[in-house]
């Protein structure tokens, strides 16, 4: 069965979808897992294309649905684990050294972020696996903060299974309309990116204004 022709009648051998289709066609479930592992390491590779395409392949009998879910979730965990160890190797000391050289930030900001992650890191990792853009990036601070590896892997597996299942099943049910998933998830990704950019802009403006304000002078006077 020619998966590329089935999955991509308009662009049978081009683009990311064509590349992912070739992997699944040649390697089956492990090919889908490899594509998702690379997607975790290189976020510009869109899971909203790879996962629905894998679901469509399962609907066409190229691979089983169980295999699609197993291998894509395994690929997500492997990719996230690599990023986790990058965070571990990077380390807190190096993070603090780089942070100290950045403009418009304070050491207390990073310390506050670290405290937040210590309190809410489990929720951040679990939910972050289901948010476009952050689903890959959240693994790095988890490594920097040395989240216990069994906890990290468990949360990553659960979060990835939920995200992967939604997109794989969407492709499975939509059939040859699987690419519609990319449109809707793409809107979500753009909305997340806009919110992040707005938050950064607000942060920068607040920092610049706070630096321009005159420092309060001491009101203490000597008495004669």
Secondary structure, 3 states (H helix, E strand, C coil): CCHHHHHCCCCCCCHHHHHHHHHHHHHCHHHHHHHHHHHHHCCCCCHHHHHHHHHHHHHCCCCCHHHHHHHHHHHHHHHHHHHHHHHHHHHHHHHHHHHHHCCCCCHHHHHHHHHHHHHHHHHHHHHHCCCCCHHHHHHHHHHHCCCCHHHHHHHHHHHHHHHHHHHHHHHHHHHHHCCHHHHHHHHHHHHHHHHHHHHHHHHHHHHHHHHHCCCCCCCCCCCC
